[in-house]
Amino acid sequence: MPPQPTGPWSATRYQFTSGVRAGAIATIRNGDGAEILSYRSFASVVPVVGALMAGIVLVAGLAAALFLFAEKRLGAALAVVALSGGFSAVIAALIPPIRVTLYEGTTQSLTIAQRRRIPFTGMRYVVQTADGTTLALLRKSVLSRLGRNRWTIDAPPEVRGVAWAVEESLSRALVRKVAGKFQRRFETNIRISHHDAPVGTIIRRPEGSGQFDLLEISPSSTLDRRVAVALATLVFGSEP
């Protein structure tokens, strides 16, 4: 069981600031509208563009390798595969890793840091407290780019896959990738489960009251709320 939530982690509703440019201070408010956490916005198109360029280089290299292989030029085909893979890795390495710190007032509370930067192997983040204690590992499969975004949550980190977060449906996910950033009504919400039980929802599509960029957590959630907030921070700040 997670520790008894206190302070900003006792809330069941977290409202994230929308439309904050990279480098500016973003705030997180509770259900009463009080500011309880803040962080420096890291939303940027650089990781998306970098991943796209790396993908183009790799796909073009594989296509060229297949052509050379069909022409029975095995040596040239292998060279093309090696070069395209190398260039893709270099492009990925040039993308700054994500590292964001959540503050309670002026006190550092939580850090989310990207750990894996190898292209086409998925993304991996570690969630740590201010004293360096690791709360969880958050992993997203590379196949998420082709369908529904799905996060695997290891919390505690030595217990793999006890929780996960996934978009509502494949059809909505595909529409979102094309139109979601232009029209909020095409965005998708993300459902969080822990030990096969629903524990929260990341809300990106305005419904009912018209509010969005919300994290709602069940009062009976068995998942550490700090981990849920860390996941929502990544989703709102970096997920394409």
C-alpha positions in Angstrom: 0.0 0.0 0.0 1.2 3.6 -0.7 1.9 5.9 2.2 -1.0 7.9 3.6 -1.2 11.0 1.3 -0.5 14.3 2.9 -0.1 17.9 1.7 -0.5 18.4 -2.0 -0.7 14.6 -2.4 -3.9 14.3 -0.5 -5.9 15.8 -3.3 -8.1 13.7 -5.6 -8.3 16.3 -8.4 -5.3 18.0 -10.0 -5.8 20.9 -12.5 -2.8 21.4 -14.8 -2.1 24.8 -16.4 -2.7 24.8 -20.2 -0.7 26.5 -22.9 2.4 27.3 -20.9 5.4 27.9 -23.2 8.6 25.9 -22.6 10.7 27.4 -19.7 7.8 29.2 -18.1 6.4 28.3 -14.7 3.3 26.0 -14.8 1.1 25.4 -11.8 -1.0 22.5 -10.6 -4.1 23.3 -8.5 -6.3 21.1 -6.4 -10.1 20.7 -6.6 -10.6 23.9 -4.6 -8.5 26.0 -7.0 -5.5 26.4 -4.6 -2.0 26.3 -6.2 -0.3 23.2 -4.6 2.6 22.4 -7.0 4.6 24.1 -9.7 7.2 23.2 -12.3 9.0 24.7 -15.2 7.2 23.8 -18.4 9.1 21.5 -20.7 6.5 21.3 -23.6 8.4 21.4 -26.8 8.3 20.3 -30.4 12.0 19.3 -30.4 11.5 15.7 -29.2 8.7 15.1 -31.7 10.6 16.6 -34.6 13.7 14.7 -33.6 11.9 11.4 -33.4 10.3 12.1 -36.8 13.7 12.8 -38.4 15.3 9.7 -36.8 12.4 7.6 -38.1 12.6 9.0 -41.6 16.4 8.3 -41.7 15.9 4.7 -40.5 13.0 3.9 -42.8 14.8 5.4 -45.8 17.8 3.4 -44.9 15.9 0.1 -44.6 14.1 0.8 -48.0 17.5 1.3 -49.6 18.9 -1.8 -48.0 16.0 -3.9 -49.3 16.6 -2.6 -52.8 20.3 -3.4 -52.6 19.6 -6.8 -51.2 17.3 -7.5 -54.1 20.1 -6.5 -56.4 22.3 -9.1 -54.6 24.6 -6.4 -53.2 24.7 -7.7 -49.6 27.7 -5.8 -48.5 26.3 -2.4 -49.6 22.9 -3.3 -48.0 24.5 -4.1 -44.6 26.5 -0.8 -44.8 23.3 1.2 -45.4 21.6 -0.5 -42.5 24.6 0.3 -40.2 24.8 3.9 -41.4 21.1 4.7 -41.2 20.9 3.1 -37.7 24.0 5.1 -36.6 22.6 8.4 -37.9 19.2 7.7 -36.2 21.0 7.1 -32.9 23.0 10.4 -33.3 19.8 12.3 -34.0 18.1 10.8 -30.9 21.2 11.6 -28.8 20.9 15.2 -29.7 17.4 15.5 -28.3 17.7 16.9 -24.7 16.4 14.4 -22.2 13.4 15.4 -20.2 14.0 16.3 -16.6 11.3 18.1 -14.6 11.1 18.9 -10.9 7.8 19.6 -9.1 8.0 22.1 -6.2 5.7 22.6 -3.2 6.2 26.3 -2.8 10.0 26.7 -3.0 10.7 23.2 -1.7 11.7 20.5 -4.2 9.2 17.6 -3.9 9.4 15.3 -6.9 11.7 14.8 -9.9 10.9 13.0 -13.2 13.9 12.2 -15.3 14.2 10.4 -18.7 16.5 7.4 -18.7 16.3 5.8 -22.1 17.2 7.8 -25.2 17.9 5.0 -27.8 15.5 5.4 -30.7 12.7 3.0 -31.4 13.1 1.2 -28.0 10.4 3.1 -26.1 10.7 5.8 -23.5 11.6 5.2 -19.8 11.4 7.7 -16.9 12.3 7.4 -13.2 10.2 9.2 -10.5 12.2 10.2 -7.5 11.6 12.1 -4.2 13.7 15.0 -3.2 16.0 12.7 -1.1 16.6 10.5 -4.2 14.3 7.6 -3.3 12.9 6.0 -6.5 9.1 5.7 -6.4 8.4 4.3 -9.8 9.6 3.6 -13.4 7.3 4.8 -16.2 7.7 3.1 -19.5 6.0 3.7 -22.9 6.3 1.3 -25.7 7.6 2.5 -29.1 4.5 0.9 -30.7 2.5 3.6 -29.0 3.4 5.9 -31.8 1.4 3.6 -34.2 -1.7 3.1 -32.0 -2.9 3.8 -28.5 -0.4 5.4 -26.1 0.1 2.9 -23.3 2.3 3.5 -20.3 3.5 0.7 -18.0 4.0 1.7 -14.4 6.5 -0.1 -12.1 5.6 1.1 -8.6 7.7 0.3 -6.7 10.3 0.0 -9.4 11.2 -3.7 -8.6 7.6 -4.8 -9.2 7.1 -4.7 -12.9 3.8 -3.9 -14.6 1.5 -3.6 -11.6 -0.2 -0.5 -13.1 -0.7 0.9 -16.5 -2.3 3.8 -18.3 -3.9 3.6 -21.8 -5.9 5.8 -24.1 -9.7 5.0 -24.3 -9.8 3.4 -27.7 -7.7 2.8 -30.8 -10.0 4.7 -33.1 -10.0 7.8 -30.9 -6.2 7.5 -30.5 -5.7 7.5 -34.3 -8.0 10.5 -34.7 -6.1 12.3 -31.9 -2.8 11.9 -33.6 -4.1 13.8 -36.7 -6.5 16.3 -35.3 -6.1 16.4 -31.5 -3.7 19.3 -31.4 -6.0 21.4 -33.5 -9.4 20.6 -31.9 -9.7 19.7 -28.2 -12.8 17.6 -29.0 -10.6 15.1 -30.8 -8.3 14.6 -27.8 -8.4 11.3 -25.8 -8.6 10.6 -22.1 -6.3 8.1 -20.5 -7.4 5.6 -17.9 -5.1 4.5 -15.1 -5.4 1.0 -13.6 -3.6 -0.6 -10.7 -3.8 -4.3 -9.9 -6.6 -4.6 -12.6 -8.7 -1.9 -10.8 -9.4 1.6 -12.2 -7.8 4.2 -10.0 -7.8 7.4 -12.1 -8.3 9.3 -15.3 -6.2 11.8 -17.2 -8.7 14.1 -18.9 -7.6 15.9 -22.0 -11.0 16.2 -23.8 -13.5 18.8 -22.5 -16.7 17.1 -21.3 -19.5 18.0 -19.0 -18.2 21.1 -17.2 -15.9 21.8 -20.2 -12.7 21.5 -18.1 -9.7 19.6 -19.4 -6.0 19.0 -18.5 -7.2 17.3 -15.3 -6.0 14.3 -13.3 -8.8 12.7 -11.3 -7.8 10.1 -8.8 -10.2 7.7 -7.0 -10.3 8.4 -3.2 -9.7 4.6 -2.7 -6.8 4.5 -5.2 -4.1 2.0 -4.2 -1.5 3.7 -6.5 0.8 6.3 -5.0 -0.7 9.6 -5.9 2.8 11.1 -6.5 3.3 8.5 -9.3 -0.1 9.4 -10.8 0.8 13.1 -10.8 4.2 12.4 -12.3 2.6 10.4 -15.1 0.0 13.2 -15.8 2.8 15.8 -15.9 4.6 13.8 -18.6 1.3 13.2 -20.6 0.4 16.9 -20.6 3.9 18.1 -21.2 5.4 15.8 -23.8 3.0 13.2 -25.2 2.4 13.6 -29.0 
